[in-house]
Amino acid sequence: MINVNELNACFARKNLSKSECARICGVSPKTFYNWIEKRAMPTDKAEILISALGIQNPTPIFFDGKLPTK
């Protein structure tokens, strides 16, 4: 589960919008927004963001320890 607040803070620190991050990941903004809403994204796309955003410790952002709810 993605910690959306922490991920949004990373976007802000790099002055990037979600649409720009979608472009970096090679997907449409709609797809990217869906990932954020569902708090999950493919590992390969998370790795792209980790690199692009310069995230040193991705664990608390991309695995927040909470189980998904239906």
Secondary structure, DSSP 8 states (H G I E B T S, - for coil): ---HHHHHHHHHHTT--HHHHHHHHTS-HHHHHHHHHHT---HHHHHHHHHHHT-S--HHHH--S-----
